Amino acid sequence: MSYHDQSCHLSDILSRRTILYWIATLLLAIECTVGGVMAVLRYPSYANNIVHLGYPVYFMIILGVWYLLAGMALLAPRLPRLKEWA
């Protein structure tokens, strides 16, 4: 096997890994964004869950804003520490 064949194989693996990373990241960012919108808009089923857990209803807005910020942080380029906290 030549060097060229090995490098092509390695680039295929890296591109697959990159594609899988972005698919997982996009799914998580979408989930965070949808959850944040539901919380900010006080979606009834979300409100029922918050009340069932014993939190006040105003806590939904706080959680919703942070969920929206987390969704944006996951998609922000070159901010690894911010992504880690999101």
Long-range contacts (C-beta under 8 A, 24 or more apart in sequence): 25-74, 25-75, 26-75, 28-74, 29-71, 29-72, 29-74, 29-75, 30-71, 31-71, 32-67, 32-68, 32-70, 32-71, 32-74, 32-86, 33-67, 33-68, 33-71, 35-64, 35-67, 36-63, 36-64, 36-65, 36-66, 36-67, 36-68, 36-69, 36-70, 36-71, 37-64, 37-68, 38-64, 39-63, 39-64, 39-67, 40-64, 40-65, 40-68
